[in-house]
Amino acid sequence: MSFRTRRVTFMTPFYMLFEFFLLKFLFMLFYPLDDLTLLSITVLIGILNVAPMLLEEKKTRFVTRLLTEISAIWMWASLMFMIDITIIYLIGNLDQNIIYAMLLAVPLIGIYAYYKAHKLVIKHKEVKLDNLEREINIVHLSDVHFGAVRYKKIISQVKDTLDELSATCDVAIISGDLADGSSLVAPDDFLPLKDVEMPIIFTPGNHDYYPGIRNVIEACRNAGIIVLDNESVEISGVNIYGLTYSFGDIEMPTLDELKSEIKQNKTNIIVYHVPYAWDIHSKIGFDIQLSGHTHGGQFYPVTWISDRMFEYNRGLFRDNSGHYLNVTTGVGSMDQPLRWGTDSEVVVLKLKKN
């Protein structure tokens, strides 16, 4: 059983308890149900939350992927309904039409958020550096989350976007979580990316370990993707170092080892899935750090929480030494295939000489 599945299985009893009280209060507004009926519905929701994921670990199927997506969307809707119900009971004596409007807003927002999550936006940002040999364009993407909820269509979508950009860009860099861990990764799952004309670099993030890091790396190499697992490569006069991240499950390079990766008189880029340690990486000489992981919070109200959890939640940042950190909100989505207040994005970084 993968870490992701263990986490979901452990949390399911708490989720079921939440669902029981949510449904109880929700039905009290319209048609009260007895506790036994509510408990039966709650058990079915709990089974829907775990069973498809357990089956996906053995073999991916359309039905289990569909059930996983339905469960994920309902989980989001449950949170939104709970916010509505909390407001309704705190204020009290609300007009019935206002209550209907508040509850109807949830599926309407859901439709919009589902559309937003599946619409890939290209954003252009400018980076000015002193030690640049020549101007180049780098495509930065992260958090594709290939899995049960976002399957092969998202790989095709990434491929089409990179094809569109390959005429004007020099390299594409994926800063972790290419895979999600909610389904198996087969050797040919990333093959569409093999036809992209510009080189693609990938450095693993925490989710890439859940379906088996060897499976992810094999699928990448079959697709012609350059895997940087605590190693570097030089492309277009730029030194690119990939620092793998896995929540402390792997041994990390020492500070001296990181320093040894800096190439003097070159532009040095570090690819690190999480937007952490930027001050350290900048101090030892990395001009740009490329990160993801946060999804920008993905949807309200989590976006506000994410802004407080992460010092650098989303966007392009520049420090006093003229070094940069770009934190992308990601291509895919984690768990819920929904975005509200953030974009599914691919970022083109235009590196120009200062």
Summary of the structure (lengths in Angstrom):
residues: 354
radius of gyration: 22.1
end to end distance: 50.8
largest distance: 72.6
contacts: 1206
relative contact order: 0.15
helix: 45%
strand: 19%
